[in-house]
Amino acid sequence: MFDLVCIDAGFMFSSLIVESMTSTRRMDKLDKTLIGSLLLAALFSSAVSEDWKASVTKQMDALVTSCVVVPCSFSHPGKALPSSKLRGIWHISNDRDQVIYNEDQTKILDAYKDRTKMLGILGQNNCTLEITDVKDHDNGPFCFRIELVGGESQKFSFVEDCVDLKMQHSPPEIKLTQSRAAFEGKAFTATCSVRHTCPSFRPKLSWSRGNADQIFEKHELISQGVWVIESVLTFVPEEKDDHSQLNCTAVFHGRKTTTKTLHLYLKRAANYKNIIIPIVVLVVTAGVIGLVSGLIIKKYKKRIMELQSQEGSVWNRMSRFSRRFRSNAPPPSQTNRRGQRGDFAEQKVCKPRVPSPKSQPKSNNYNEDDDNDDYQNTADLNIYGNV
């Protein structure tokens, strides 16, 4: 009996274990199914949300009376669709009824009729819009909408990707530059460029001088929706171009214009002939003058040496003759010497001094001058007697 109870109890326990395991497997299978469904739903929803997208430039400048081109592109799932099955629409902000472009002109607002155009090809996923004769109220925002034509109708609006236009009443400023300083007789290059947002009717650049052979133009996209047109002028300045003005003018679609002026100040190119020739002439002239001066100085030195030699010989002869004459000539007499002394005395006193007999003792000699020459006073001898 106890064994039967134990067997029944074991059987019941085993049954419970098997049932629990079976229920666990069912729950695991249900969970896996649920999780798989959620994953598929998430993938489906993400695929649906990524199916149709548009890319539109958020903000752009627009010159009033000119035009503006708004870049736009879109993407969709599946294979490429022909343009005949697609219809592009542009409208104002979130109001789909405020249409500014539609293939059906009757659906366009009167303020935008004949002023909007789809430049992009929808079959190439291009929805670029052009607005001409821009008005001051064309500020947007403008949004793109696409519809599938035929079969199952589908419509997609991209109200989160719209463009705002910033209205410009004055044209953009011209940038005018030069490659280097202007030299007379050498090629000079000036560059004139201006930005714009209307590649359909690009601005026209013109110069105050130059012809078509001297001007080169290029047009390129520098950022999304912004273009630049550049004109390069190359010419050879002349003397008359010094202190002159070089003007570049840009004429935009709608006849708005702007001008920039460049002042030319020419630099004279170095003329080496004008420097070398005077230097050579100066050197040659100085050499000739130096050579002639050297010859003249040499000639005069030679002449002076000849004269000095001649003067030395004459002087030597005269000196020898004078010495010979003095050695052979008799000495001067006493009377001559006295006469010479008398002449010298007459220069000192006007009246000769006569000694008094009373004051002067008798003597037949006295000291007449510093030479101690004695002489006889014949008058005293006659008066006082002979000595």
C-alpha positions in Angstrom: 0.0 0.0 0.0 2.7 2.4 0.9 4.5 1.5 -2.3 1.5 2.2 -4.3 1.1 5.6 -2.6 4.7 6.4 -3.3 4.4 5.4 -6.9 1.3 7.5 -7.3 3.0 10.4 -5.7 6.1 10.0 -7.9 3.9 9.8 -11.0 2.0 13.0 -10.0 5.3 14.8 -9.3 6.7 13.7 -12.7 3.5 14.9 -14.4 3.8 18.3 -12.8 7.3 18.6 -13.9 6.5 17.7 -17.5 3.6 20.1 -17.5 5.7 22.9 -16.1 8.4 22.3 -18.7 5.8 22.2 -21.5 4.2 25.5 -20.3 7.7 27.1 -20.1 8.4 26.1 -23.7 5.1 27.6 -24.8 5.9 30.8 -23.0 9.3 31.0 -24.6 7.9 30.5 -28.0 5.2 33.1 -27.4 7.9 35.6 -26.2 10.0 35.0 -29.2 7.1 35.5 -31.5 6.2 38.7 -29.7 9.7 40.0 -29.8 10.0 39.2 -33.5 6.8 41.0 -34.2 7.9 44.1 -32.4 11.2 44.0 -34.2 9.5 43.7 -37.6 7.1 46.6 -36.6 10.1 48.7 -35.6 11.9 48.0 -38.8 8.8 48.6 -40.9 8.1 51.9 -39.1 11.7 53.0 -39.6 11.6 52.0 -43.2 8.3 53.9 -43.7 9.7 57.0 -41.9 12.8 56.9 -44.1 11.0 56.3 -47.3 10.3 59.9 -48.5 12.7 62.7 -47.5 13.4 66.2 -48.9 16.5 68.4 -48.5 15.9 72.1 -48.9 18.3 75.1 -48.2 16.9 76.6 -45.0 17.7 80.3 -45.6 18.8 82.3 -48.7 19.2 85.9 -49.8 17.0 87.2 -52.5 17.5 90.5 -54.4 14.3 92.3 -55.0 13.4 92.7 -58.8 16.0 89.9 -59.5 15.5 86.1 -59.2 16.4 83.4 -56.7 16.9 79.7 -57.3 16.1 77.4 -54.3 18.1 74.1 -54.3 15.9 71.1 -53.5 16.3 67.3 -53.6 14.2 64.4 -52.4 14.5 60.6 -52.0 12.0 57.7 -52.0 12.1 54.0 -51.6 12.2 51.4 -54.4 13.2 51.9 -57.9 13.5 55.2 -59.7 10.2 56.8 -60.8 9.6 58.6 -64.1 8.7 62.3 -64.0 5.3 61.5 -65.6 4.2 59.7 -62.4 5.3 62.5 -60.1 3.9 65.9 -59.5 5.8 68.6 -57.6 4.1 71.3 -55.7 5.4 74.3 -53.7 3.2 76.0 -51.1 3.5 78.6 -48.4 4.4 77.2 -45.0 1.9 74.7 -43.6 -1.0 75.9 -45.7 -1.1 73.5 -48.7 -3.8 75.6 -50.4 -1.4 78.6 -50.7 0.3 77.2 -53.8 3.1 79.2 -55.4 3.9 76.5 -58.0 1.9 73.8 -59.7 1.8 72.3 -63.1 -1.8 73.4 -63.2 -1.5 77.2 -63.4 -5.1 77.6 -62.2 -4.1 76.4 -58.8 -1.3 79.0 -58.3 -1.9 82.2 -56.3 -2.3 85.2 -58.5 0.7 86.9 -56.9 3.0 84.1 -58.1 1.6 83.3 -61.5 4.2 83.4 -64.3 6.9 84.0 -61.7 7.7 80.5 -60.5 9.2 77.5 -62.3 10.4 74.0 -61.5 14.0 73.8 -62.7 14.7 70.4 -61.3 13.7 67.1 -63.0 11.5 65.1 -60.6 12.5 61.9 -62.2 16.1 62.7 -61.1 14.9 63.5 -57.5 15.5 67.2 -58.2 12.9 69.7 -57.0 14.8 73.0 -57.4 12.5 76.0 -57.6 13.1 79.3 -59.4 11.3 82.6 -58.5 11.7 85.5 -60.9 10.9 89.2 -60.4 11.3 88.8 -56.7 8.8 90.9 -54.7 9.3 92.3 -51.2 6.7 89.9 -49.8 8.3 86.7 -51.2 9.9 85.9 -47.9 8.3 82.5 -47.4 8.7 80.1 -45.8 8.1 77.9 -48.9 7.7 74.1 -48.6 7.8 71.2 -51.1 5.1 68.6 -51.6 5.2 65.6 -54.0 2.3 63.4 -55.3 2.3 60.1 -57.1 0.0 60.1 -60.1 -2.0 57.0 -61.2 -2.7 53.8 -59.4 -2.6 54.2 -55.6 -2.4 57.9 -54.9 0.3 58.9 -52.4 1.1 62.4 -51.2 4.1 63.5 -49.1 4.6 67.0 -47.7 7.9 68.1 -46.2 6.8 70.9 -43.9 9.9 70.5 -41.7 12.2 71.3 -44.7 11.3 74.7 -45.9 13.2 77.8 -47.1 13.1 81.3 -45.7 14.1 84.2 -48.0 15.9 87.2 -46.7 15.0 90.1 -49.0 17.8 92.3 -50.3 16.9 95.8 -51.7 20.5 96.7 -52.6 22.7 94.5 -54.8 25.7 92.7 -53.3 29.0 94.5 -53.1 31.6 93.9 -55.8 35.0 92.6 -54.8 37.7 94.2 -57.0 41.3 93.2 -56.5 44.7 93.4 -58.4 47.3 90.7 -58.6 50.3 93.1 -58.0 51.4 96.7 -58.4 51.0 98.2 -61.8 54.2 98.8 -63.8 54.4 100.8 -67.0 54.9 98.5 -69.9 54.2 95.2 -68.0 51.1 93.1 -67.9 48.6 94.0 -65.2 45.7 91.8 -64.0 42.6 92.9 -62.1 39.8 90.6 -60.9 36.2 91.6 -60.4 33.8 89.2 -58.6 30.3 89.3 -57.1 28.0 86.8 -55.3 24.5 86.0 -56.3 21.6 83.5 -55.8 20.3 83.5 -59.4 22.3 81.2 -61.7 19.5 81.2 -64.3 20.1 84.9 -64.9 23.7 85.5 -63.8 24.9 89.1 -63.3 26.7 90.7 -66.2 30.2 92.2 -65.4 31.7 94.9 -67.5 34.9 97.0 -67.4 35.6 100.6 -68.2 38.3 99.5 -70.6 39.6 96.4 -72.3 38.1 94.2 -75.0 36.9 90.6 -75.2 40.4 89.2 -75.9 41.6 90.8 -72.6 38.7 89.5 -70.4 38.2 86.0 -69.0 35.1 85.0 -67.0 34.2 82.0 -64.8 31.1 81.1 -62.8 31.0 78.6 -60.0 29.0 77.4 -57.0 30.8 78.2 -53.7 28.1 77.0 -51.3 24.6 75.6 -51.3 22.5 78.1 -53.3 25.3 80.8 -53.5 27.2 81.4 -56.7 30.0 83.7 -57.7 30.8 85.2 -61.1 34.3 86.4 -61.7 35.8 88.5 -64.5 39.6 88.8 -65.0 41.0 91.7 -67.0 44.6 91.7 -68.3 46.2 94.6 -70.1 49.5 96.5 -70.4 49.3 100.0 -68.7 50.8 103.0 -70.5 52.1 106.3 -69.1 48.7 107.9 -69.7 47.1 105.3 -67.4 48.9 106.6 -64.3 46.5 108.0 -61.7 43.5 106.8 -63.7 40.4 104.8 -62.6 39.5 101.3 -63.5 35.7 100.6 -63.0 33.9 97.3 -62.8 30.1 97.3 -63.1 27.7 94.4 -62.3 24.2 94.4 -63.8 21.7 92.0 -62.1 18.6 90.5 -63.5 15.9 93.2 -62.9 18.4 96.0 -63.9 19.8 96.7 -60.5 23.5 97.7 -60.8 26.6 98.2 -58.6 30.0 99.6 -59.4 33.5 99.3 -57.8 36.5 101.5 -58.7 40.2 100.7 -58.6 42.7 103.6 -58.7 45.8 102.9 -60.8 49.1 104.2 -59.7 51.9 103.2 -62.1 55.4 102.5 -61.1 58.1 103.2 -63.6 60.1 100.1 -64.6 63.8 100.4 -64.0 65.6 101.4 -67.3 69.1 100.1 -66.9 70.2 101.8 -70.1 69.5 105.2 -68.6 71.7 104.2 -65.7 74.5 102.4 -67.4 75.1 104.8 -70.2 75.6 107.9 -68.0 77.9 105.9 -65.7 80.0 104.7 -68.7 80.2 108.2 -70.1 81.2 109.5 -66.7 83.9 106.9 -66.2 85.4 107.4 -69.7 85.3 111.2 -69.2 87.0 110.9 -65.9 89.7 108.6 -67.4 90.4 110.9 -70.3 90.6 113.9 -67.9 92.9 112.0 -65.6 95.1 110.9 -68.5 95.4 114.4 -69.9 96.0 115.9 -66.4 98.7 113.3 -65.8 100.5 114.2 -69.1 100.2 117.9 -68.4 101.5 117.5 -64.8 104.4 115.3 -66.0 105.3 117.8 -68.7 105.3 120.7 -66.2 107.3 118.7 -63.7 110.0 118.1 -66.3 110.0 121.7 -67.3 110.4 122.8 -63.6 113.2 120.4 -63.1 115.0 121.8 -66.2 114.5 125.3 -65.0 115.7 124.4 -61.5 118.8 122.8 -63.0 119.5 125.9 -65.2 119.0 128.3 -62.2 121.3 126.2 -60.1 124.1 126.3 -62.6 123.8 130.1 -63.1 123.7 130.6 -59.4 126.7 128.5 -58.9 128.6 130.4 -61.6 127.5 133.7 -60.1 128.5 132.6 -56.6 132.0 131.5 -57.8 132.5 134.7 -59.7 131.4 136.8 -56.7 133.8 135.0 -54.4 136.6 135.4 -56.9 135.9 139.1 -57.3 135.9 139.7 -53.5 139.2 137.9 -53.1 141.0 139.9 -55.9 139.5 143.4 -55.1 141.7 145.8 -52.9 140.4 146.7 -49.5 138.5 150.0 -49.2 140.6 153.2 -48.3 140.4 155.0 -45.1 138.8 158.0 -46.8 136.1 155.8 -48.3 135.4 154.3 -44.9 135.3 157.8 -43.4 132.9 158.9 -46.1 130.8 156.0 -45.4 130.8 156.8 -41.7 130.2 160.4 -42.4 127.1 159.5 -44.4 126.0 157.4 -41.5 126.7 160.3 -39.0 124.8 162.8 -41.2 121.8 160.5 -40.9 122.0 160.8 -37.1 122.7 164.6 -36.6 122.2 167.6 -38.9 125.3 169.7 -37.7 128.7 168.3 -37.1 130.1 168.7 -33.6 133.2 171.0 -33.4 135.1 170.8 -30.1 136.0 174.0 -28.3 139.6 174.8 -27.5 138.7 175.6 -24.0 136.7 172.5 -23.2 138.8 170.1 -25.2 142.5 169.6 -24.2 145.0 169.7 -26.9 145.4 166.5 -28.5 146.1 165.4 -31.9 143.9 162.3 -31.6 140.4 161.6 -30.2 138.0 158.7 -30.4 135.5 159.7 -33.2 133.4 156.5 -33.2 133.2 153.0 -32.1 135.7 151.8 -34.7 138.7 153.6 -32.8 140.0 155.0 -36.1 142.6 158.0 -35.4 142.8 160.9 -37.6 144.5 164.3 -37.5 142.6 167.6 -37.1 144.5 169.9 -39.4 142.5 172.9 -38.2 143.7 172.4 -34.6 147.2 172.0 -35.8 147.1 175.3 -37.6 145.6 177.2 -34.7 147.5 175.8 -31.7 150.7 174.8 -33.4 152.3 171.7 -34.4 152.5 168.6 -32.3 
